[in-house]
Amino acid sequence: MDDSLDTRIPGSCPASISEILHHAWRHDISSLKPQLCASGCASVQEPTTGETPLHAAIRSCAPAIRSARDETKEEADGDGDDNNAQVAALLLDRAKAAVHELFMRGAIWNDLDSNDETPGCVAARLGLRDLYTLCVEAGVRAELLYGLMDGYEELESDDGEEEEEEEQEEEEKGGLENVEKEGDDEGKGETEEENVDTTARTGAKNVEAVIDSDHTFVPGKRAVGPDVNSKDYLRSNLTYSDGKLVDSSQNGVMMSWETSIMRASIDALLPGLPAGRRILNVGFGMGIVDAMFAETRPARHHIIEAHPAVLDHISGSPESRFGKDWEASGPGEGAYRVHAGRWQEVVPRLLEQGETYDAIYFDTFGEDYTQLRNFFTEYVPALLDEKGVFGFFNGLGADRQVCYDVYTQVVEMHLSDAGMDVEWQDLDVDMKDLGKEGEGGWQGVKRRYWTLDKYRLPTCTLMG
């Protein structure tokens, strides 16, 4: 991959954008600050390469730091080693300062360039761990603020008329979806108000004009299906075949490669696989995890499934072992049961009936993180036995490492708010047949929703 200055900021780049990008590339904060006054200037993009100031600030420091470190290794004299190490540290400090300044001025943490990389992706690929950490921290702040903003309703003025003055605040960017799914709304990064002189504001207006012109970078389209939501998913046709369950748009609902993850999840939820436990699983899918739960001979085994096609498969397919005979085989009336419907409708009824469980697993499709958060915040503390264990399929942001790391921290904070501790276990994922879009395990599936060689398994328990 060509990370050179001339390639990333070509001569055809509009002058006002080029100036900002070059200042960021050189980590020249004093020259950069006056250019970042207008809204959006911290996230301008080169029209052909998609280079943002964040990409430039991160990408540019790698060759210099590597050169200084290489020279340090080759030097025989102690003084030379110290000098080169100091140069590398100084370069990294300047880069960190520039990246921090850009985030404080509203830079978007997960903008994509022409290589389909976010700034964090660039930092990870070039081995710049400190800069990668800054990107993750910015992503966490943005996602937490987005979650807070999502809970508020927009207020109208007393007379019902629109306000005449435009707000000059930038909104935090929310949702990892813009790097996971095609067509999601662009968000904003973090902002910091500063006093600037008239000259600085005038200079920034030229950049703003470029932002609003036709010189706009359009990221390349990834192989994705339409955005999936619960309502559309529940109306779609499903197909069970070749070790996978896909919807009518060829989105992978569940696939057999997840079996090893499910096995490890069962082991974490039921250490030692004891018999006689009370189990709740939300989302049947292919029945992988429920088959494993059933092997432990639970005292109660409740399944919640909303999709009509999956329910038909459960009750009518010769491959299913969870039909009426299974329900009748329970140790008592209602001990083994498939609850048909959305969990949002079923779970309140279970609470009214006084049900509690030793192990709860959550793996739905077509729902975003807010639904998972609602489940473990509003319902798990009441459903889970005081010594019980809660788990979920952790595919949040799993199409790129930086998003996965952001969501790990976000989920951990939200679980803590809900009164739960979480332990993470890293599992190896065999990527031999999962490495290429549309090939191997992804054949017949429109989007490769998993790209990482490590799965982070959550094990959640009630505090205290």
Disulfide bonds with the S-S distance in Angstrom:
none
